[in-house]
């Protein structure tokens, strides 16, 4: 025996508690020689006698008493370790790393993460923002556990789970309402557009909405921040087309006029993970909340 055997230590404690090898053997379901062998091997490992026979049976030597005191603490540490590990089986805990776009991070995730923290206080979620291509690459390289991104998505060995459809809407400052009567590509094309920066999935979606009517857009501004776009629109510098989640709350649409587009423009959001990613309880809980954000 090259290391302290916790099973032998438990046997030793039981022998002393019961006062004999045979009584301990009955409790353990072993033969008396097997129990005696365990104690002998424990003594050989520690190079000292642990038990001695008296007229009243078995008792611990001075070294054995010292081992008993440490044995109780050792057992307590082992029990604590087992409970801590079992928490991963019974409680939702651990850390999840999530990648998503800035708009979803600002307007969709906060109430979901707040609910997640209330329901699962042992679970930690780290959020990274970026475009869909960067997020998918990070997932493929196992730098992120999951992503909430705009479809379409292409990548090696990915699981793609559509979770929601989201409408895009027209926004302009309230002072400019009289300038807009229709919300079709042809009617909006003549007005100054404040758009998302070129190369983003959101911008490609908006470009496609106009292109379906044979129109190409030339924005007066191209910005990477949804909040910067809304600020410019509030200043009356142009209109924009944004995800509805960005103006869903009253505080988010303050000073803005919001209308649906004709025809309707939508995007589909999906949860993306590696196919070999273990679906932990924490990831499953987050997916459930994303699929039903209105219930939060």
Secondary structure, DSSP 8 states (H G I E B T S, - for coil): --S--HHHHHHHHHHHHHTSHHHHHHHHT--HHHHHHHHHHHHHHHTS--EEEETTEEEE-HHHHHHHHHHHHHHHHHHHHHHHHHHHHHS--EEEEEEE-HHHIIIIIHHHHHHHHHH-TTEEEEEEE--HHHHHHHHHTTS-SEEEEES----TTEEEEEEEEEEEEEEEEGGGGGG----SHHHHTTS-BEEE-TTSHHHHHHHHHHHTTT-----SEEES-HHHHHHHHHTTS-BEEEEGGGG-STTTTTTEEEEEEEEEEEEEEEEEEETT----HHHHHHHHHHHTGGG-
